[in-house]
Amino acid sequence: MSTAYVPQQPQPTTPTAAPPAPPTPPHASEATRLLCAGTYLDSGYRDRVIEELHLNEQRIAAPSLGFDAARVLAHALRARRHELLWAGAIAGLWLIGTAVGGMLLFFFWPSVLLALAPWIRGRSEHPSRYRRVAAFVLRWWGRIFLTGLLALTVVAAFGGFSDDSPSYNSYGSDYGYSDSPSVTDAFSPSDIADAVEPWQAWLTLAFLALIGWCVYAQRNQFSRALAAELSPQRFPDAAGDPAEQADNQRFQRLKQRIRLEQHAPLVMYHEARPFCGAGAAYDTWVLAVELRADEEHKEQLPLSNRTILERIRPMLEQLRVPSEYAGPGVRDRLRWLEIDECVFLPVEGLLTRDQAPYTPQAFEEHRARAVEEGAEKRRHFLRIRVGGWEEELVVTVFVRIHTQGRMLMLEIAPHVLTPVRADFKDADRTAHRFRNNSALGKAAGALVLVPGSAGRSLGQLGRGAVYLWRLLTGGYAGALPDGPALSVRELGSTPAGSLFQEMDVARYLRSVQDRVANGVRAALAESGYETGEFVQKVVNISNGDVNIGRVEGSTFAVGSHASASSTVSGGAAPQQKGSDSNGR
């Protein structure tokens, strides 16, 4: 009888528990870079960022998980300054061209129509029918009007409406001629022939060319910023970022406050939005079991909230250790799993924003008292965070445990930050395509934007004036402190991730929830309490997503429509079924 030869298995060359490389700091993360680029791409997003973090200075900054909100604000303010400067230059050219030649006034009306069309359609991906129809009519009315005006202007520039033309001689003696169009002539292409001289037409074309150059220069400025300070190579250098060095006392003061608040373990929250900044809630569940003495144990040990948390923590930390055969270069994001404790405090009661107790001593005092209490407003959580996909996919699980009246309450509140918007992620591609385009392509791209430039510039200047008025008269500096109203990270997120990302979310959550549940069960067993009711409670929870293997001879699964069955020892392997975190 021969025996099979089993080759010796390769042994790891480095310890499996070797500490991973330090993660990217929040100010240099890819999520921060893409959000900064988004402030140049989307004026609506930029305005929301400035309103939340700069205008409403009485509001506490929302927790910034995996990114730096202060740097996003710096680029939002810089993008607005550039936008207002270019808008002022373009509006000035329209005004000067109208005053000098008069012919440019005819182009103002179609420019306003073309600028209003996107505003009427709205930002929704699927706007209502009346919005689509109204925007379609305005857009094509403006295009047809503009095409006719441009054709008449070119013809007039080459003397098509000279004094020798029959049309002019037949009407000139009756109605006379004016060097500039009157108010009644405005927006009437049929009367331009009687109101324009060649020099006026050439001057109009020259001003349109200057406006086109301004539009091109504005786009080129953004593309150069993406190739320089916003490039992946230079972005980690925050000290060399020109947006950070803006000479603005208000911004510099708020930047320091935001960086103190956004990553602090003490979370000052608004009552209606306690988890603002953590993303969307993902299968939150609460479990309560009665603490019964286990007859197999002679005595029961004291079981405090801190005891259970300390039992859970090492089990969570084991998730950082890769497989012994994976090697030191494994890229599993669980190696960068972060575990800390945070305390939630309501912002009500503070008189100024500076009174928030962010000092280490104040936090330790709140944590020591909050960890063992079941108060409604001040709450202590064990926070577990996994930042995947270059901090674009952030999974945060808040765990709270409370024992009182021989009852144990376990609260698990997972939250997910979805990836950054697709148009923000395509900013590098857009800028690269613009920089490497031909001269004809760049000119054509600028000319397309010239017709609506007057309306857009006036709208941008108007929004800037409204913001300045609100800043000067709103009284935000002396207002009572308020909790965060929104998160700039959540604003810049896509509604859902890809299939791979959803699979990662499920993997992260199942891993964390499994360890938390097993940690609680182990703490109960080690302290001399029964675990059967806890196991049964976990089985009966319908909105969780935990698969916990065998516990004291029992097999159970958690999830919507979950079921579990087991056989006697020595029989077939246990069969488990469960849905995913979305109940599918």
KEMI-286275 format. One record per residue (C-alpha): x, y, z. Coordinates in pm, whole numbers, padded with zeros to 5 digits, always signed. Layout:
XYZ
...
***
This chain:
+00000+00000+00000
+00150+00328-00107
+00103+00666+00050
+00055+00987-00138
+00339+01236-00134
+00242+01573+00012
+00494+01847-00068
+00600+02078+00208
+00383+02388+00222
+00555+02726+00178
+00610+02910+00502
+00553+03285+00540
+00874+03485+00539
+00737+03765+00760
+00518+03761+01069
+00149+03753+00982
+00074+04018+01242
+00321+04268+01099
+00171+04615+01115
+00048+04743+00780
+00175+05056+00616
+00017+05374+00753
-00295+05478+00562
-00316+05797+00361
-00395+06099+00581
-00741+06251+00524
-00611+06575+00371
-00427+06377+00101
-00688+06109+00028
-00828+06052-00317
-01178+06135-00192
-01055+06478-00080
-00887+06542-00414
-01197+06450-00614
-01424+06665-00396
-01186+06959-00442
-01201+06907-00819
-01581+06892-00796
-01595+07248-00661
-01458+07367-00998
-01694+07150-01200
-02031+07203-01029
-02128+07551-00914
-02428+07412-00726
-02212+07179-00519
-01961+07459-00461
-02231+07693-00332
-02360+07429-00089
-02008+07372+00046
-01950+07745+00100
-02292+07796+00256
-02247+07512+00505
-01884+07566+00605
-01824+07938+00542
-02150+08129+00561
-02306+07940+00855
-02003+07970+01080
-02218+07894+01384
-02254+07532+01270
-02024+07261+01396
-01849+07075+01115
-01980+06726+01048
-01740+06435+01109
-01516+06396+00804
-01452+06025+00758
-01158+05973+00527
-01138+06328+00390
-01061+06687+00490
-01357+06926+00470
-01134+07229+00533
-00937+07164+00215
-01257+07119+00015
-01375+07457+00146
-01041+07614+00050
-01081+07505-00313
-01450+07597-00316
-01365+07954-00218
-01081+07964-00470
-01306+07832-00748
-01568+08096-00665
-01309+08375-00673
-01194+08263-01016
-01550+08229-01137
-01644+08580-01023
-01332+08731-01179
-01401+08570-01515
-01772+08650-01491
-01687+09015-01427
-01450+09021-01725
-01704+08861-01960
-01991+09083-01841
-01764+09386-01881
-01687+09292-02240
-02057+09256-02315
-02125+09595-02159
-01838+09774-02334
-01916+09609-02666
-02278+09717-02641
-02186+10076-02550
-01919+10112-02818
-02068+09939-03117
-02431+09889-03024
-02456+09574-03234
-02376+09344-02940
-02705+09437-02780
-02886+09219-03033
-02699+08911-02905
-02797+08967-02545
-03148+08826-02573
-03054+08484-02722
-02769+08466-02467
-03018+08501-02183
-03243+08235-02339
-02955+07989-02371
-02848+08056-02011
-03203+08008-01878
-03259+07674-02054
-03038+07463-01821
-03180+07640-01515
-03537+07565-01623
-03456+07202-01696
-03307+07163-01346
-03039+06931-01212
-03256+06623-01190
-03157+06331-01409
-03520+06282-01510
-03696+06623-01496
-04068+06664-01548
-04207+06691-01896
-04299+07058-01876
-03944+07142-01772
-03796+06947-02061
-04033+07105-02313
-03977+07459-02184
-03600+07414-02185
-03611+07265-02536
-03813+07559-02671
-03588+07820-02511
-03271+07647-02623
-03372+07616-02987
-03534+07958-02998
-03207+08107-02875
-03001+07901-03120
-03210+07995-03423
-03220+08360-03316
-02845+08362-03261
-02767+08191-03592
-02968+08450-03782
-02800+08737-03598
-02454+08598-03660
-02523+08550-04030
-02652+08907-04065
-02350+09038-03874
-02104+08858-04103
-02286+08983-04411
-02288+09336-04273
-01916+09317-04196
-01842+09251-04562
-02060+09538-04680
-02372+09341-04755
-02585+09631-04630
-02386+09922-04777
-02530+10249-04896
-02537+10121-05256
-02770+09834-05177
-03127+09879-05310
-03286+09791-04980
-03103+10067-04801
-03172+10334-05069
-03537+10254-05081
-03581+10297-04707
-03301+10526-04604
-03460+10845-04741
-03791+10770-04577
-03677+10664-04234
-03324+10801-04210
-03027+10623-04059
-02899+10602-03705
-02546+10508-03604
-02675+10289-03326
-02986+10075-03291
-03279+10224-03108
-03475+10048-02834
-03750+09956-03080
-03491+09795-03308
-03350+09575-03034
-03401+09200-03072
-03541+09242-03428
-03310+09075-03680
-03516+09202-03974
-03421+09562-03889
-03049+09507-03842
-02987+09578-04211
-03101+09936-04161
-02907+09990-03838
-02559+09843-03888
-02248+09967-04060
-01951+09743-04147
-01729+09885-03871
-01998+09805-03616
-02024+09448-03741
-01645+09401-03729
-01632+09548-03380
-01906+09311-03269
-01719+09011-03407
-01403+09130-03231
-01580+09152-02897
-01731+08808-02947
-01380+08676-03015
-01252+08838-02693
-01537+08681-02499
-01451+08346-02653
-01090+08389-02543
-01206+08456-02186
-01417+08140-02192
-01118+07943-02320
-00883+08094-02060
-01124+08005-01780
-01140+07641-01890
-00765+07632-01940
-00710+07764-01587
-00910+07477-01442
-00729+07217-01654
-00392+07356-01541
-00503+07336-01177
-00588+06968-01220
-00248+06908-01375
-00071+07098-01095
-00193+07137-00737
-00485+06894-00785
-00278+06623-00954
-00231+06293-00767
+00143+06363-00742
+00124+06712-00589
-00203+06699-00396
-00057+06534-00082
+00153+06850-00030
-00109+07059+00149
+00148+07320+00252
+00216+07400-00113
-00151+07421-00212
-00229+07781-00318
-00590+07742-00205
-00471+07682+00154
-00266+08003+00149
-00553+08241+00073
-00520+08572+00258
-00865+08560+00415
-00892+08591+00792
-01241+08443+00806
-01134+08139+00606
-00817+08086+00808
-01017+08104+01133
-01281+07861+01008
-01019+07627+00865
-00868+07580+01209
-01210+07521+01367
-01308+07266+01103
-00986+07071+01144
-01035+07066+01519
-01393+06940+01495
-01409+06709+01194
-01187+06429+01330
-01244+06474+01703
-01372+06172+01903
-01629+06406+02060
-01916+06451+01812
-02138+06755+01860
-02463+06674+01682
-02802+06817+01593
-03092+06626+01743
-03253+06562+01404
-02926+06450+01238
-02714+06261+01493
-02507+06064+01240
-02460+06345+00987
-02141+06279+00793
-02139+05900+00834
-02349+05834+00525
-02669+05637+00483
-02795+05410+00759
-02754+05044+00669
-02963+04792+00862
-02960+04943+01208
-03076+04700+01475
-03119+04683+01851
-03109+04365+02057
-03214+04324+02422
-03168+04009+02629
-03218+03924+02994
-02910+03833+03194
-02973+03488+03346
-02721+03297+03548
-02574+02988+03385
-02629+02687+03610
-02297+02536+03501
-02109+02829+03656
-02086+02854+04033
-02080+03232+04037
-02137+03524+03809
-01872+03789+03755
-01963+04158+03737
-02058+04246+03381
-02015+04613+03291
-02037+04789+02958
-01662+04841+02960
-01601+04470+03019
-01801+04374+02710
-01635+04640+02495
-01291+04526+02597
-01390+04170+02502
-01508+04284+02158
-01207+04500+02072
-00940+04225+02040
-01174+04018+01826
-01217+04314+01591
-00844+04379+01585
-00789+04025+01460
-00958+04128+01134
-00644+04325+01051
-00432+04010+01038
-00418+03867+00684
-00401+03503+00593
-00066+03348+00682
-00007+03268+00315
-00115+03608+00180
+00223+03768+00240
+00308+04116+00367
+00186+04292+00052
-00179+04193+00086
-00408+04486+00005
-00719+04386+00195
-00866+04706+00338
-00949+04531+00663
-00578+04566+00747
-00647+04940+00783
-00955+04887+01000
-00982+05169+01255
-01128+05116+01603
-01188+05402+01842
-01444+05530+02090
-01654+05839+02042
-01905+06029+02251
-02204+06207+02100
-02311+06531+02268
-02600+06761+02170
-02496+07108+02064
-02785+07269+02252
-02676+07472+02550
-02356+07615+02406
-02331+07993+02378
-02040+08001+02135
-01883+07748+01902
-01554+07770+02093
-01718+07627+02406
-01738+07277+02261
-01527+07054+02493
-01272+06921+02244
-00980+06901+02485
-00848+06549+02559
-00923+06588+02928
-01285+06689+02863
-01333+06396+02627
-01193+06147+02878
-01433+06276+03141
-01732+06241+02909
-01623+05895+02795
-01575+05768+03149
-01927+05874+03245
-02104+05795+02917
-01976+05440+02870
-02176+05308+03165
-02486+05522+03134
-02798+05484+02925
-02873+05853+02885
-03075+05971+02589
-02867+06263+02462
-02511+06179+02555
-02416+05846+02403
-02099+05646+02391
-02017+05432+02086
-01743+05198+01980
-01671+05314+01626
-01531+05073+01367
-01437+05222+01030
-01313+05071+00704
-01207+05307+00425
-01204+05121+00095
-01144+05222-00265
-00901+05503-00171
-01142+05634+00096
-01424+05660-00158
-01619+05378+00005
-01638+05425+00381
-01814+05174+00607
-01863+05282+00968
-02025+05066+01235
-02133+05227+01562
-02169+04979+01849
-02329+05068+02181
-02375+04830+02476
-02571+04899+02793
-02648+04678+03091
-02912+04777+03344
-03176+04595+03547
-03020+04259+03455
-03083+04340+03089
-02827+04375+02813
-02896+04608+02521
-02683+04587+02208
-02718+04859+01942
-02542+04828+01607
-02578+05119+01363
-02387+05064+01036
-02350+05357+00797
-02208+05365+00445
-02058+05652+00248
-02094+05572-00120
-01825+05667-00377
-01769+06018-00508
-01985+06134-00799
-01890+06002-01142
-01845+06349-01296
-01602+06441-01018
-01406+06122-01081
-01391+06204-01453
-01239+06547-01388
-00888+06424-01472
-01007+06274-01798
-01195+06591-01892
-00897+06814-01819
-00655+06581-01998
-00874+06570-02307
-00896+06952-02308
-00519+07000-02271
-00440+06755-02549
-00709+06873-02789
-00619+07047-03113
-00635+07423-03152
-00948+07383-03363
-01113+07169-03097
-01031+07419-02822
-01163+07707-03029
-01482+07520-03114
-01538+07432-02748
-01502+07797-02647
-01726+07926-02927
-02007+07693-02821
-02008+07858-02478
-01993+08218-02603
-02365+08258-02687
-02483+08189-02330
-02192+08364-02160
-02378+08690-02094
-02664+08520-01907
-02429+08289-01718
-02200+08573-01613
-02488+08784-01486
-02624+08487-01294
-02285+08416-01135
-02238+08781-01037
-02590+08789-00899
-02530+08481-00682
-02207+08635-00557
-02387+08957-00464
-02661+08765-00281
-02402+08567-00087
-02217+08886+00012
-02542+09042+00128
-02629+08738+00339
-02278+08734+00483
-02297+09099+00587
-02655+09107+00713
-02733+08750+00823
-02581+08775+01170
-02424+08430+01146
-02112+08528+01341
-02311+08598+01658
-02569+08321+01621
-02602+08041+01875
-02406+07726+01786
-02586+07466+01580
-02515+07110+01478
-02415+07021+01123
-02695+07047+00868
-02524+06845+00597
-02197+06681+00504
-02004+06799+00200
-01890+06438+00155
-02247+06313+00140
-02336+06591-00104
-02062+06476-00339
-02157+06107-00328
-02323+05894-00590
-02655+05728-00497
-02511+05377-00520
-02181+05206-00583
-02082+04938-00830
-02145+04568-00779
-01788+04518-00657
-01832+04797-00405
-02162+04658-00280
-01991+04322-00234
-01718+04493-00031
-01976+04667+00186
-02144+04335+00260
-01807+04175+00338
-01698+04453+00574
-02030+04460+00757
-02059+04086+00792
-01705+04063+00926
-01756+04339+01183
-02103+04235+01293
-01995+03874+01327
-01707+03969+01556
-01925+04203+01761
-02192+03938+01814
-01937+03673+01902
-01760+03913+02137
-02082+03982+02326
-02161+03612+02343
-01811+03535+02474
-01839+03807+02739
-02170+03663+02857
-02031+03310+02875
-01711+03414+03055
-01909+03609+03315
-02132+03312+03393
-02450+03406+03206
-02659+03205+02967
-02609+03273+02598
-02905+03082+02457
-03145+03376+02466
-02887+03601+02304
-02837+03350+02024
-03213+03322+01974
-03253+03700+01970
-02990+03729+01700
-03171+03464+01498
-03500+03651+01526
-03365+03989+01418
-03500+04050+01070
-03314+04365+00973
-02957+04258+01045
-02695+04099+00826
-02484+03873+01044
-02394+03513+00986
-02262+03363+01310
-02148+03007+01289
-02187+02748+01561
-02237+02876+01915
-02273+02613+02187
-02417+02357+01952
-02651+02601+01781
-02639+02728+01426
-02799+03058+01334
-02816+03318+01061
-02941+03674+01062
-03109+03864+00781
-03442+03926+00619
-03621+03594+00564
-03327+03425+00739
-03350+03066+00852
-03111+02828+01020
-03110+02459+01091
-02860+02218+01236
-02821+01845+01273
-02696+01636+01558
-02327+01600+01618
-02163+01381+01365
-02423+01439+01101
-02416+01656+00792
-02279+02006+00801
-02520+02278+00918
-02722+02446+00647
-02752+02825+00666
-02954+03067+00469
-02980+03440+00488
-03043+03744+00280
-02802+04024+00215
-02811+04357+00394
-03073+04488+00156
-03311+04206+00231
-03260+04033-00102
***
